[in-house]
Every structure is written in C-alpha cells, then in structure tokens.
C-alpha cells in the first residue's frame, strides 16, 4: 500500500482500500466552480442594491404596497440565489463528500436545506 492508500475497518467488518489521502474524520475539499460562484456573488450584489432601494422607499414614506411588492421581488431574488448555491454545492462539495464517505457534510447540508426552505 502506498502512503496515499490506507485501509480501515468499518463496523460491518470488512476493509476498504482508499487511493486518496484523508483522515478518518473525512474532511473533504471544499471546491466550487469559480464562474458559478462569481455569478452568485454578482446576484448577491444586485440584491443588496435592490434591498437598499427598498430601504430608501421606506425612509421616504413611499406607498407600503409598493414597498411590499419590491420586498417580494428581493425575496424572489434571494430564493433564486439560494437555489443556485444549493445546486453548486451539491454538484461539487456533496458529490466529493459522498465519494469520500463524509456523511457529516451530507447531514450538515440537509440541516441547511431545512432552514432555507422554511
């Protein structure tokens, strides 16, 4: 077995050979598609600008119905950003975590989905 390979026994009493270097707590690399992350950051920047505009509407005592419509638009933008981030995370980080047997990362993602979807 090379240095990058190791064997460990799981509770179901059989060995798994791994040809990648990782420790037993299964911290996986956290990689993303840089172009997609840049798009998400740009969307966040636009939403921040939109939310600042809504804040000014409230400060300027604009019609509450118009403010609520704009708030709904911001909520829609944030949901869209969350969806894009979720897809990006699943396609890269979660796929890697599953391949590396990192169940904690999957559990953490499930908790985040539950909070996001409330």
C-alpha positions in Angstrom: 0.0 0.0 0.0 1.4 3.4 -0.9 1.4 6.4 1.5 -1.7 7.8 -0.2 -3.5 4.5 0.3 -4.8 3.1 3.6 -7.2 0.5 4.9 -9.6 0.8 7.7 -12.3 -1.4 9.1 -15.9 -0.3 9.3 -18.4 -1.6 11.8 -19.6 -4.1 9.3 -16.2 -5.9 9.5 -14.7 -5.5 6.0 -11.8 -3.5 4.8 -12.0 -0.6 2.3 -8.9 0.4 0.3 -8.8 4.1 -0.4 -6.4 5.5 -3.0 -6.7 9.1 -1.7 -5.2 10.7 1.3 -7.7 11.7 4.0 -8.0 11.5 7.7 -10.6 9.5 9.5 -12.9 12.4 10.2 -13.4 12.7 6.4 -12.9 16.5 5.9 -13.3 16.8 2.1 -12.0 19.6 0.0 -14.5 22.4 -0.5 -14.3 23.2 -4.2 -16.7 25.2 -6.4 -16.9 26.3 -10.0 -15.3 29.8 -9.8 -17.5 31.1 -12.7 -20.7 30.0 -10.9 -19.5 31.5 -7.6 -18.8 34.8 -9.4 -22.3 34.8 -10.8 -23.8 34.1 -7.4 -21.7 36.9 -5.9 -22.9 39.3 -8.6 -26.5 38.3 -8.0 -26.0 39.0 -4.2 -24.6 42.4 -5.0 -27.6 43.2 -7.2 -30.0 42.0 -4.4 -28.1 44.1 -1.8 -28.6 47.2 -4.1 -32.2 46.3 -4.6 -32.7 45.9 -0.8 -31.0 49.3 -0.2 -33.5 50.8 -2.7 -36.4 49.3 -0.7 -34.9 50.8 2.5 -34.9 54.2 0.8 -38.5 53.7 -0.2 -39.4 53.2 3.5 -37.3 56.1 4.6 -39.0 58.3 2.0 -42.5 57.1 3.2 -43.4 55.6 -0.2 -46.6 53.6 -0.6 -46.5 50.5 1.6 -48.0 48.4 -1.2 -45.2 49.4 -3.5 -42.6 48.6 -0.8 -44.1 45.1 -0.2 -44.0 44.4 -3.9 -40.3 45.3 -4.0 -39.7 43.2 -0.9 -41.4 40.3 -2.6 -39.0 40.8 -5.6 -36.0 40.8 -3.3 -37.2 37.6 -1.6 -37.6 36.0 -5.1 -34.0 37.1 -5.9 -32.7 35.6 -2.7 -34.6 32.3 -3.2 -33.1 32.1 -6.7 -29.6 32.8 -5.3 -30.1 30.1 -2.7 -31.2 27.6 -5.3 -28.1 28.4 -7.4 -25.8 28.0 -4.4 -27.6 24.8 -3.4 -27.1 23.3 -6.9 -23.4 24.4 -7.0 -22.8 22.9 -3.6 -24.4 19.6 -4.4 -22.6 19.3 -7.8 -19.2 19.8 -6.3 -18.9 19.6 -2.5 -21.6 17.0 -1.7 -20.5 14.7 -4.6 -17.0 14.9 -3.2 -18.1 14.3 0.3 -20.2 11.2 -0.6 -17.3 9.8 -2.6 -15.1 10.3 0.5 -17.6 8.9 2.9 -18.2 12.2 4.6 -21.7 11.7 6.0 -21.3 14.7 8.3 -21.2 17.0 5.3 -24.4 15.5 3.9 -26.1 15.8 7.3 -25.0 19.5 7.5 -26.4 20.1 4.0 -29.7 18.5 5.0 -29.9 20.8 8.0 -29.1 23.9 5.8 -31.8 22.9 3.3 -34.4 22.5 6.1 -33.5 26.0 7.4 -33.5 27.6 3.9 -36.9 26.0 2.9 -38.8 27.3 6.0 
